[in-house]
Amino acid sequence: MTYQPGQRVAMVHTSDPHTQLRPGDTGTVRRHDQQQNIVEVTWDSGSALSMCLDAGDRIQPVTTTPPPTGGPVDEAARWATALQRMRAAGTEAGHTAAGSRAQDTIGARASDDTRLTARRVLASIKDRDPAVLDALPRFTLAGDAVDTAGWELFADATGDVSGWFGLRIQQRDDAMTVYRDAFDTAATDRLADLCHLAASPTGRDVSHLRPEKVRVGDVGVFSGEWALTTGPDGDDRFMVGFVGTLIDHWNGWAVFSCTRAVAEAIVTDQQRHRDQYRHSLRDEGVPEDELDSRIGAALADLSFDGDVIVADQRAMSGDPDAIERIAPDGDGRYVVMGRNWCWEPVDPYACDRIVGDLPDPDQA
């Protein structure tokens, strides 16, 4: 068959495993190389995938002009619509299956650490770990008569209770392939979304705040190696992350501004580090009269004086003038130890706790 430029076509099957296109998608022909039997198509989704018709790819014409009243029904257009409805039904069923599975692994019926489980599932999906992927909800007809199950799915999706029996064998296979692909893709995507929520220290999806996405002027979550610890799986974790707006870089490190509440949390966290260090020194047998000097030499002393943060680093630097007063700007925001400490944007999912108000995805 020859396809003409401008002709509308529908996807029936593609042998490309990496494309996001699915049977039932429509597009416009740009060129048909009849010698190679390759049809270049601009798909409505924006993809420009070409179809090699001799290598298992299949398309079919679609007439976009409505037939005259009382005229013959455009079979190709009706079939494309049926495939789209099968895909929508498969997607809905996949979402439902993923929600049910999530209840047993990261939801109300789970008995293990749900945040840890969610992180493991996300890492396995990212790494394409077969052991986890094979355990994800997958569409199957095991134990069912294929024709009976196909008829029920097709009838539910399209509302056509008799149309299944008028389909050719290839059309039935294509319809089931569309449903299966939609189910499996939706189940994986939905479970990943639910895992993002379960893995989040805030119970919200914070993937829009990942460090590689943070640019100057953007909101991010910041921490440093002093908060670094090791998680149950041996992965890097941060005991706490602080929400702020990236305003500059200094020697490769981040400089960010934050609210008063976040600034207070940073000061409190620094005092916690100093207290922990004091306890460890006592356990080592360091005399009481040496504790203050040993702590001051290792960790800055932060405190509030009214609205101003006092950062005392005299013992650390040996400089009697090494006291910095950090006042809020006109908007009441602080730059706490910016251009001094080695702050960096961190993955919010790697934080055990996040301090500060997180923006919604459309506000980040």
Secondary structure, 3 states (H helix, E strand, C coil): CCCCCCCEEEEEECCCCCCCCCCCCEEEEEEEECCCCEEEEEECCCCCCEEEHHHCCEEEECCCCCCCCCCCCCHHHHHHHHHHHHHHHHHHHHHHHHHHHHHHHCCCCCCCCHHHHHHHHHHHHHHCCHHHHCCCCCCCCCCCCHHHHHHHHHHHHHCCCCHHHHCCHHHHHHHHHHHHHHHHHHHHHHHHHHHHHHHCCCCCCCHHHCHHHCCCCCEEEEECHHHEEECCCCCEEECCEEEEEEEEEECCEEEEEECHHHHHHHHHHHHHHHHHHHHHHHHCCCCHHHHHHHHHHHCCEEEEECCEEEEECHHHHCCCCCEEEECCCCCCCECCCCCCCCCEECCHHHECCEECCCCCCCCC
